[in-house]
């Protein structure tokens, strides 16, 4: 497993990647209808609202206000959704140009129930792996077996989950 994220505190997940594309291209993948639909969900992010319906989980729509909108470097938005367990958390995406591409830092904070952090970490990790495949032109990961493997790692990585 590469590009592992961290759970930095109770209810905060952080993942970091470097993509071999310019900041504007990566911003487009992360915020536009066309870009998002190619790797994670139908919908769009910003500049005032976020609205997403996941390809792999259409029963978990996400909506919320955009809190920070600084194209093409920062988008921060509320993460409100889910039909059975609504989350009022916050996702922040930061893009920084680097010599060989763009660094992405994704932070998902204020997760209401810290025991959900491994779910979010595995989900974001899986979806960012799919974005990696899109950018690199390689085969994307398979759905459930990959997520299950990632989730098991993140559960073990959190002291609160060790019995």
N, C-alpha and C positions, 0 to 999 in steps of 0.2 A: 504494500500500500504506500502510495506516495502522496505528497501534498496534504498531509493530515492537518486538520484543524485542531483548535484547542477550545476548551471550555475554561475561560479565564476567571470566572467567578460565578457564583450562583446565578443562573439565568442569563449568562452571556456566552455566546458562541462566536469564535473568530476564525476565519479562513483567509489564507493569503495565497495568491497565485501570480505568476508573471506570464503574460500572453505575448506572442511575437507579432503583435499588431499595434498600430498607433492608437492613441487614446480615443480619438473620434470614432474609429471603427468599433472598438470595444464598447464605448458608450452606446452606440447604436444597437449592438446585440443586447445590451442590458436594459434599454428603456423603450425601444420602439416596438410597435405591434409586429412588424416583420421580423425584427431581430429576436424578440422574446419567443415568438411562435416556433422558431427554428431549434430551440433547445430546452424550453421549460414550460411555457404557458401561453394561452391566448390572453390578450389584454395589453396594457401599457402602463408605464410609470411616468408621472409628471406632466407638467410642472406643478399642478395643484392636487391631483388625486392619483392613487394607484388602484388598479382593478385587474386582477389576475384570476384565471381559471386554469388549473394545472391539467396537463395532458394525462398524467397518470393518476390523478385524483380529482375529478370534476366536482365531487361533493364537498370539496374544501376550497371555496372561493375566498380570495383575499381582497379586502378593500381598505382604504385608509387615506388620510391626508398626507400630502408631501410636506415634510417639515423643513427640509433644506433642498434647494435645487440650484446647483452651480455647474451647469454643463461646461465641459465634459469631465469634470473632476469629482463632484460629490452629489449624491442623491441620498436623502434620508427620509424614510416614510414609516407611517404606522402600519403594523401588520395585524389587521383585525380580520378574523375569519374562522371558518370551520363551523360545521353545522352542529357538532356535539361538544366541542371544547374550544370556545372562542379564545383567541389570544389577543391581548392588547399590548403587543410588544413593538419594538422598533428595529428596523433594518437600516444600516448605513453602508453605502457602497462608496469607496474612495478609490480613485484612479490616479496614478502618478506615472508620468512618462519616465522611461528608463532608456539606457543606451540601446538595448535590444528589444524594446517593446513597451509594454505597459504593466505596471504592478496594480493588481486589484486587491483591496482589503475589504472583506465583507464582515461586518459585525452585526450579530443579531442579539439585541439586549432586551432587558426587562421581560424575559420569558416568565410568565406568571407562575408556572409550576416548574421549579428547577429540575424535577425528574423528567421533564419533557426535553431538556437540553440535548441528550443523545439523539432523540428523534430529529430535532432540527439540524444538529451537526451532520448526521448521516444524510439527511435530505439535501442540505446545501452542498455537501461534498459530492454526492451523486450527481446533482444537477451541474455543478461546476466541472466535473469530469465530462459530462455531456457537452458543455460549452467548449472545453479543451478539444474534444473530438471535432466539433464543428470548425473551430479556428484552424486546427491542424489538418483537417481533411481525412481523419481516421475513423474507424468504426466506433460508434458510441457504446458505452457499457450496457449490459443487459439490466433489466429493471430489478426484480425482486432479489435474486441471489446476491447481486452487488450491494444493494441497500442493506440486506440482512447482515452481510459480512462487515460492512462499515459500522452499522449500528452496534454490533457486538463489540467492536473495537472501542467505540466511544463510551459504551456502558462501562467497560473495564477501566477506561482511562479516568473515570470520575470517582474520587474517594467515596462519595456518598452512596454510590451504587455497589460498593464492595461490602459484602456481608461477612 
